[in-house]
Structure formats: C-alpha cells, structure tokens
Amino acid sequence: MASRATKILAPLGIIALSVIIFILLISSKKSPEKTETKTSAFLVQVEEAQARDLNFVVSSQGTVQPKISTRLSAQVNGRVIWVAPAFIEGGMFEDDDVLIQLEKDDYLTEVKLAEAEMARAEAALEEELARGKVAQQEWRSVKGNVAPELGLRKPQLAKERANVSAAKAQLERAQRNLERTDVKAPFDGMVKSQNVDLGQFVTSGFELGMVYATDIAEVRMPLSDNDLAFLSLKGVDESRPKVTLFASVAGQQTRWEGLLARDEGVVDSQRRVIYAVAEVADPYLRQSDSAGTPLKFGRFVQAQIVGAKGENIIVLPRNVLRLDGTIMTVNDKRELKINKVSVQRSDEDFVYINGGIEAGDLVVTSAIPNPYDGMKVRLPGEKGDTSDQDKKSEDNTDIISSGDA
C-alpha cells in the first residue's frame, strides 16, 4: 500500500519542485536596461540661391535652306552648244557667269536684218526731212502765206520717224535674243540640279536646272507663343536676336552664328506653332578666308536664340520645383520651409525664379518624403540630434538618410 502511494506522490513532488525552481529563476532575472531611442534629423542636399542678370535662351531646330532658289529657264529656242564645267550638281559659280550657250546663227541673222531695217528707216526719214524743207521753201515762194500741215509734209515726216522707232525696237529685241543665247548666272551660287546637256534642243521656258544663292542661308524654326514672349523681332540688324546653330559634322560638334530675321506671322494649324526664320551670311565661306566648316543646305541643326534680358533671376535645377509651384529651403535653425515662388520661365533643365525666394537662401535639391514646414533637417557634415554618437554611428546614419532621400 505504501509502495503504491510512493509511486503516486513521487511524480507529483518532482513537478512541484520544478515549478518552484522555475518561479525562482523568473523572479531572479534582471530587467533590461531602458535606453532612449536616438533619432537623427533628415539629411538633405542644398544649393545656395544666386541672383544674376541674364539673357533668356530659346531652343529650337530646323533645316538649312537657301534664301533664294531659282529654276533656271531658257528665254529663247535653240540647240545647246556649250555647258560650263561648273554647271553640274554641286558646282559653284559667280554672278553673271555664262553657264549654257545656245546656237547663235539664227539670232545673228535676225540682228543683221534688224540693222538693215533700221538703216532703211533712217534713210527714209532723212529723205522725208529733205522733202519737207523743199516743200516749205516752195510754199513760201509761190503762195506767200502760211502753209498747211499737209503741204509741209509733216504727217509723212511723223510716219517715217515712227518707222525709225519701230526699226530701233526690232533691232533691240534681236540683240536681246542674241544675248539670251548665253544663259548667265543671276547671282553667286551653286547648282542643285542639271536638266540639260550638249546637243539638246530647248524651247523658251524650258527648265535648265535649279540653282541656289550662296550669300545667305535660312533656317525655319518652330516656336511656341511662350517662346515668342522672350524674343524681339523688331529693330535693325545690330539689335536682332542672335542665333547659334549646332550640328555634328564628321563626328565633331560644330557651330555657326546668325541672326533672327523674322517670323512668318501665321500660326501653323496642325502643330500650333509659329515659324521664325534665322539667317546666316556666307554659309559656304565663299567671301571669307577662314578655315571654318561650311553650313551646307539641307543640314538639320539645333538652334539657340538669345532672347530678352532678365534681371535678378535665380536659376535652379528643374527638379527642385515641385508640382504645386513651391520650392523647399532650409533656414538658419535647420528647419524646412516651403516657399511659393514666381516662375518667369522654365525649360527641360532649369527653372528661372523672379520671386518667392532670395539670393543666399539654401534651396533643397534632394527628395524629402512627406515634407512639412518646420521639419528638422541637417546638412552634409553636420551632426543630428544625437551629438553623442560616435563617428561610425554618424556615418551609418548619413548613408541611410541619403538613401531615403
């Protein structure tokens, strides 16, 4: 019986002893030390705002074209007997150079006939003048009174003078047609296309080729209404906006200088833009001794137009302007301030501020999640709220903060 009681009480005693030991262990464990959470002010990157006077630059692009392009045509009929070596695609010529010669024989004959008719008319006029003088003398000696117009042969004299004028006009026309057998260049230029060659018979009005003037090149550039607000197209050449053209030529960035000449005055109904035209003098460097790069017709170029002048303008990276038109700054207490600014102009890279912040303000250039006025921040190289952290902890905090920003 005792043995059976022992078997029952022994396990219960072991369990009770285990519970007592567990309670003693729990009660003897020390409480963890309370440590104050150390926080660091948000790290931000800043840029000092600087005000300056500047000229706004308007960007555009376009294709280089000649200011004057002419379809060279024959003015008389004839067979082509000579073509100038320069009259070929890309050939250069000067004003009044003979480019094409037509057969002259028929026109030389017409000149001789006109000269003969001129001589006959002049002889008839001289004869009529003499007859008029004789008639006048006879009328005075015989009649003794005032002679009528017909008696003095004045109508006949007028007719002969008219014949002389007509013969002179015929001779001038024959001489002009003879001169027109030499097709001459109307300006300094180059050949775009050639449509005629030796032995070909051409008629009056036949298109001989296309020629471009090389004294001035034009670039037609699209501009928005906002762009035009910063440009002035009035005034003499010295006050017209300057235009710098850029293009990659043979793998190198090349630039040319020109002037903004005019705008076309009509809004494009498809693109809703206004086209302005820039001019570049002597694009092929024919009047210059410089060893620059010619601005060839047909080249696509980027353009930068120097526009209106702005005073006390603060130029900042485009990304600092928030969607609500505000910019964040940091004051002397290292507190964040959200400023509503006045934007005079903005482009893809920069924003131009003329109100809302002042020169010397520290503008935040890094991203801040959920910013608000008075938010504590710190700048690179400054310690946060936990100044007793060691250097290693501070460096780690900087890395984390920068990643968050």
Wavefront OBJ file of the C-alpha trace (Angstrom):
o trace
v 0.000 0.000 0.000
v 2.880 2.310 0.969
v 4.664 1.452 -2.162
v 1.613 2.382 -4.266
v 1.342 5.814 -2.503
v 5.001 6.400 -3.145
v 4.547 5.767 -6.857
v 1.776 8.347 -6.997
v 3.370 11.081 -4.855
v 6.870 10.897 -6.346
v 5.950 12.329 -9.754
v 3.796 14.996 -8.157
v 6.687 16.069 -5.968
v 9.009 16.313 -8.938
v 6.510 18.510 -10.811
v 6.008 20.748 -7.790
v 9.762 21.131 -7.317
v 10.179 22.057 -10.996
v 7.514 24.749 -10.711
v 9.170 26.223 -7.635
v 12.590 26.311 -9.352
v 11.072 27.980 -12.483
v 9.405 30.659 -10.334
v 12.676 31.348 -8.522
v 14.542 31.690 -11.823
v 11.988 34.112 -13.273
v 11.976 36.284 -10.188
v 15.770 36.462 -10.048
v 16.146 37.674 -13.746
v 17.258 41.294 -14.088
v 15.036 43.711 -16.018
v 16.585 45.046 -19.316
v 18.061 48.498 -19.141
v 15.915 51.215 -20.671
v 17.722 53.159 -23.378
v 16.365 56.297 -25.054
v 15.852 55.943 -28.793
v 18.313 58.097 -30.644
v 16.977 59.814 -33.753
v 18.790 61.893 -36.364
v 17.411 64.877 -38.309
v 16.766 64.181 -42.011
v 19.838 64.687 -44.185
v 19.285 66.981 -47.203
v 21.391 68.313 -50.044
v 21.201 72.060 -50.628
v 22.334 74.654 -53.123
v 22.762 78.341 -52.361
v 20.478 80.519 -54.479
v 22.311 83.158 -56.513
v 20.615 86.018 -58.373
v 22.039 87.397 -61.591
v 21.115 89.237 -64.761
v 20.877 87.074 -67.846
v 19.517 86.740 -71.349
v 16.951 84.007 -71.780
v 17.802 81.389 -74.388
v 15.093 79.858 -76.566
v 15.879 76.477 -78.124
v 14.549 75.205 -81.438
v 15.676 73.333 -84.543
v 15.299 73.353 -88.300
v 16.756 72.544 -91.701
v 19.164 74.825 -93.555
v 17.754 76.190 -96.829
v 18.911 78.852 -99.316
v 17.208 82.223 -99.073
v 16.944 82.327 -102.881
v 16.380 79.285 -105.070
v 15.741 79.733 -108.806
v 14.621 77.451 -111.600
v 16.929 78.490 -114.433
v 14.989 78.614 -117.725
v 15.780 79.304 -121.373
v 14.373 82.562 -122.779
v 14.863 81.623 -126.452
v 14.782 78.483 -128.573
v 17.977 76.778 -129.660
v 20.366 73.858 -129.552
v 22.816 73.640 -126.629
v 26.358 74.037 -127.981
v 28.280 74.577 -124.705
v 27.805 73.793 -120.994
v 30.054 75.352 -118.354
v 32.105 72.899 -116.259
v 30.527 74.470 -113.150
v 27.008 73.664 -114.373
v 26.821 70.323 -112.622
v 25.262 69.242 -109.320
v 27.239 70.936 -106.551
v 29.130 73.224 -108.951
v 29.846 76.767 -107.754
v 29.522 79.832 -109.966
v 29.620 83.627 -109.659
v 27.193 86.305 -110.674
v 26.985 86.821 -114.488
v 28.997 83.686 -115.318
v 27.899 82.023 -118.589
v 26.501 78.606 -117.705
v 24.996 77.471 -121.023
v 25.332 78.668 -124.623
v 22.701 78.103 -127.311
v 23.299 78.154 -131.063
v 23.551 81.809 -132.214
v 23.362 81.658 -136.033
v 19.664 82.398 -136.434
v 19.825 85.220 -133.913
v 22.846 86.791 -135.604
v 20.830 86.784 -138.853
v 17.896 88.456 -137.102
v 20.222 91.154 -135.773
v 21.544 91.827 -139.298
v 18.021 92.044 -140.696
v 17.022 94.412 -137.902
v 20.088 96.569 -138.568
v 19.222 96.691 -142.280
v 15.637 97.688 -141.488
v 16.960 100.343 -139.141
v 19.215 101.749 -141.846
v 16.334 101.806 -144.368
v 14.046 103.599 -141.933
v 16.701 106.191 -141.087
v 17.346 106.807 -144.810
v 13.618 107.250 -145.426
v 13.478 109.702 -142.528
v 16.364 111.730 -143.928
v 14.666 111.785 -147.304
v 11.404 112.970 -145.803
v 13.192 115.687 -143.833
v 14.699 116.955 -147.065
v 11.337 116.878 -148.831
v 9.806 118.834 -146.014
v 12.394 121.582 -146.308
v 11.908 121.802 -150.091
v 8.137 121.936 -149.697
v 8.397 124.718 -147.146
v 10.629 126.823 -149.405
v 8.385 126.283 -152.441
v 5.248 127.143 -150.495
v 6.738 130.405 -149.279
v 8.000 131.448 -152.715
v 4.851 130.551 -154.626
v 1.941 131.007 -152.288
v 3.276 133.662 -149.962
v 1.081 132.705 -146.996
v 1.056 130.185 -144.140
v 1.461 126.616 -145.397
v -0.882 123.829 -144.185
v 0.459 120.749 -142.341
v -0.001 118.521 -145.338
v 1.723 120.980 -147.619
v 4.825 120.887 -145.435
v 4.692 117.038 -145.403
v 4.549 116.913 -141.622
v 2.332 113.763 -141.461
v 4.759 111.938 -143.761
v 7.640 113.027 -141.554
v 5.876 111.704 -138.439
v 5.302 108.371 -140.190
v 8.979 107.987 -141.077
v 10.006 108.820 -137.525
v 7.627 106.131 -136.274
v 9.182 103.682 -138.725
v 12.607 104.512 -137.316
v 11.372 103.903 -133.758
v 9.852 100.558 -134.774
v 13.061 99.513 -136.551
v 15.079 100.518 -133.486
v 12.823 98.423 -131.230
v 13.157 95.453 -133.578
v 16.937 95.788 -133.502
v 16.965 95.953 -129.695
v 14.801 92.836 -129.442
v 17.043 90.956 -131.887
v 20.107 91.967 -129.874
v 18.433 90.864 -126.618
v 17.549 87.493 -128.106
v 21.134 87.111 -129.257
v 22.353 87.892 -125.732
v 19.866 85.389 -124.305
v 21.606 82.559 -126.136
v 24.166 82.929 -123.324
v 22.382 81.734 -120.185
v 24.077 83.607 -117.327
v 24.083 83.109 -113.581
v 21.725 85.539 -111.811
v 23.811 85.557 -108.586
v 26.701 83.911 -106.767
v 25.519 80.398 -106.135
v 25.647 76.680 -106.707
v 23.878 74.162 -108.926
v 21.261 71.999 -107.219
v 20.190 70.062 -110.325
v 21.014 69.975 -114.063
v 18.343 69.127 -116.650
v 20.141 69.811 -119.956
v 23.298 68.763 -121.788
v 25.207 69.244 -125.045
v 23.248 68.883 -128.292
v 19.851 69.098 -126.645
v 17.284 71.421 -128.269
v 15.448 73.597 -125.791
v 12.490 75.895 -126.197
v 11.669 79.141 -124.454
v 10.656 78.414 -120.841
v 12.405 75.038 -120.704
v 13.805 74.395 -117.192
v 17.569 74.058 -117.479
v 18.216 73.354 -113.797
v 17.803 74.508 -110.215
v 20.327 76.930 -108.679
v 20.758 78.169 -105.098
v 22.161 81.521 -103.986
v 25.018 81.058 -101.509
v 25.095 84.543 -99.985
v 22.526 83.823 -97.230
v 21.197 80.617 -95.700
v 17.923 80.398 -93.803
v 16.716 78.104 -91.031
v 12.962 77.839 -90.446
v 12.356 77.098 -86.754
v 9.107 76.302 -84.878
v 8.407 78.435 -81.786
v 5.592 78.409 -79.268
v 3.735 81.501 -78.079
v 5.638 81.204 -74.809
v 8.939 81.276 -76.697
v 7.927 84.403 -78.611
v 7.295 86.191 -75.315
v 11.069 86.159 -74.743
v 12.045 87.286 -78.249
v 12.029 90.610 -80.064
v 11.918 90.684 -83.860
v 11.969 94.468 -84.231
v 14.900 96.759 -84.895
v 17.922 96.982 -87.128
v 20.407 94.174 -87.731
v 22.511 95.130 -84.710
v 19.565 94.659 -82.335
v 18.088 91.497 -83.844
v 18.368 88.402 -81.625
v 21.499 86.361 -82.209
v 21.130 82.707 -83.147
v 23.722 79.970 -82.631
v 23.309 76.832 -84.711
v 24.766 73.460 -83.720
v 25.253 70.226 -85.646
v 27.547 67.228 -85.601
v 29.832 67.309 -88.650
v 32.254 64.434 -89.213
v 31.778 63.380 -85.596
v 32.551 66.831 -84.153
v 30.158 69.403 -82.731
v 30.216 72.479 -84.959
v 28.569 75.874 -84.502
v 27.590 78.794 -86.723
v 26.411 82.291 -85.839
v 23.413 84.059 -87.369
v 20.561 86.492 -86.698
v 16.833 86.030 -86.237
v 15.333 87.747 -89.285
v 11.566 87.481 -88.960
v 8.595 85.333 -88.066
v 6.101 84.151 -90.648
v 3.182 85.743 -88.806
v 0.860 82.727 -89.173
v 0.146 80.007 -86.622
v 0.533 76.521 -88.078
v -2.924 74.950 -87.799
v -1.521 71.429 -87.371
v 1.310 71.935 -84.890
v 0.046 75.140 -83.231
v 3.419 76.835 -83.540
v 4.747 79.952 -85.249
v 7.746 79.616 -87.541
v 10.627 82.050 -87.237
v 13.460 82.360 -89.735
v 17.146 82.764 -88.882
v 19.698 83.963 -91.432
v 23.368 83.037 -91.701
v 25.548 85.109 -94.030
v 28.014 83.420 -96.397
v 27.224 79.849 -95.278
v 29.698 78.306 -97.759
v 32.504 80.716 -96.703
v 32.975 81.963 -100.269
v 33.613 85.526 -99.111
v 35.768 84.548 -96.143
v 39.356 83.413 -95.785
v 38.631 81.489 -92.577
v 39.092 77.734 -92.431
v 35.720 77.087 -90.825
v 33.150 74.448 -91.699
v 30.579 75.381 -94.379
v 26.926 75.326 -93.356
v 25.537 73.193 -96.155
v 21.985 73.403 -97.400
v 19.791 70.545 -96.225
v 21.614 70.034 -92.911
v 19.462 69.622 -89.791
v 20.653 71.883 -86.960
v 19.804 72.696 -83.365
v 19.326 76.386 -82.596
v 19.729 78.563 -79.530
v 18.218 82.045 -79.782
v 19.345 84.793 -77.396
v 16.146 86.347 -76.106
v 15.000 89.057 -73.706
v 17.071 90.135 -70.699
v 16.022 89.196 -67.170
v 17.195 90.984 -64.012
v 17.811 89.425 -60.578
v 16.864 85.973 -61.780
v 17.623 82.880 -59.679
v 18.426 79.873 -61.863
v 17.899 76.446 -60.271
v 17.735 72.842 -61.499
v 14.342 71.980 -62.917
v 13.758 69.153 -60.404
v 13.670 71.485 -57.365
v 10.335 72.959 -58.476
v 7.508 70.865 -57.038
v 4.233 70.177 -58.821
v 2.385 72.733 -56.674
v 4.791 75.508 -57.711
v 6.785 75.541 -54.452
v 10.456 75.210 -53.595
v 11.855 73.964 -50.279
v 14.556 75.909 -48.412
v 16.432 75.459 -45.126
v 16.646 78.329 -42.612
v 19.358 79.085 -40.040
v 17.644 76.865 -37.460
v 17.932 73.940 -39.846
v 14.194 73.864 -40.314
v 12.459 73.166 -43.583
v 10.446 75.951 -45.215
v 8.112 75.506 -48.192
v 8.048 78.629 -50.400
v 5.559 79.577 -53.109
v 7.672 81.014 -55.927
v 7.102 83.083 -59.062
v 8.460 81.297 -62.122
v 9.308 83.574 -65.033
v 10.338 80.743 -67.330
v 11.282 77.062 -67.242
v 12.807 74.608 -69.682
v 13.892 70.979 -69.629
v 16.946 71.644 -67.448
v 16.391 74.819 -65.433
v 13.736 76.936 -63.753
v 14.068 80.753 -63.641
v 12.719 82.311 -60.428
v 11.973 86.021 -60.021
v 10.124 85.948 -56.698
v 9.391 83.850 -53.611
v 12.997 83.182 -52.576
v 16.025 85.419 -52.226
v 19.693 85.224 -53.055
v 21.569 83.353 -50.326
v 18.696 81.022 -49.420
v 19.639 77.349 -49.120
v 17.485 75.518 -51.645
v 16.863 71.811 -51.085
v 17.924 69.803 -54.151
v 17.291 66.293 -52.796
v 13.974 64.474 -52.383
v 12.204 64.524 -48.990
v 9.315 62.159 -48.219
v 6.299 63.929 -46.673
v 7.933 67.336 -46.043
v 6.274 69.988 -43.888
v 7.086 73.467 -42.615
v 9.375 73.367 -39.578
v 10.667 69.861 -40.256
v 14.120 69.363 -38.722
v 16.841 68.685 -41.251
v 20.603 68.655 -41.337
v 23.199 69.343 -43.967
v 26.074 67.104 -45.077
v 28.891 67.208 -42.498
v 26.630 68.306 -39.640
v 25.606 66.152 -36.637
v 21.990 65.345 -35.981
v 20.034 65.425 -32.737
v 22.271 62.637 -31.238
v 25.549 64.509 -30.911
v 26.972 61.853 -28.558
v 27.018 59.191 -31.291
v 30.429 58.023 -32.323
v 31.747 58.682 -35.832
v 30.839 55.223 -37.049
v 27.199 55.559 -35.995
v 27.014 59.014 -37.606
v 28.422 57.727 -40.886
v 25.926 54.863 -40.917
v 23.067 57.273 -40.259
v 24.239 59.508 -43.136
v 24.270 56.598 -45.519
v 20.766 55.506 -44.558
v 19.389 59.050 -44.726
v 20.917 59.704 -48.109
v 19.388 56.512 -49.415
v 15.978 57.567 -48.082
v 16.341 60.993 -49.675
l 1 2 3 4 5 6 7 8 9 10 11 12 13 14 15 16 17 18 19 20 21 22 23 24 25 26 27 28 29 30 31 32 33 34 35 36 37 38 39 40 41 42 43 44 45 46 47 48 49 50 51 52 53 54 55 56 57 58 59 60 61 62 63 64 65 66 67 68 69 70 71 72 73 74 75 76 77 78 79 80 81 82 83 84 85 86 87 88 89 90 91 92 93 94 95 96 97 98 99 100 101 102 103 104 105 106 107 108 109 110 111 112 113 114 115 116 117 118 119 120 121 122 123 124 125 126 127 128 129 130 131 132 133 134 135 136 137 138 139 140 141 142 143 144 145 146 147 148 149 150 151 152 153 154 155 156 157 158 159 160 161 162 163 164 165 166 167 168 169 170 171 172 173 174 175 176 177 178 179 180 181 182 183 184 185 186 187 188 189 190 191 192 193 194 195 196 197 198 199 200 201 202 203 204 205 206 207 208 209 210 211 212 213 214 215 216 217 218 219 220 221 222 223 224 225 226 227 228 229 230 231 232 233 234 235 236 237 238 239 240 241 242 243 244 245 246 247 248 249 250 251 252 253 254 255 256 257 258 259 260 261 262 263 264 265 266 267 268 269 270 271 272 273 274 275 276 277 278 279 280 281 282 283 284 285 286 287 288 289 290 291 292 293 294 295 296 297 298 299 300 301 302 303 304 305 306 307 308 309 310 311 312 313 314 315 316 317 318 319 320 321 322 323 324 325 326 327 328 329 330 331 332 333 334 335 336 337 338 339 340 341 342 343 344 345 346 347 348 349 350 351 352 353 354 355 356 357 358 359 360 361 362 363 364 365 366 367 368 369 370 371 372 373 374 375 376 377 378 379 380 381 382 383 384 385 386 387 388 389 390 391 392 393 394 395 396 397 398 399 400 401 402 403 404 405
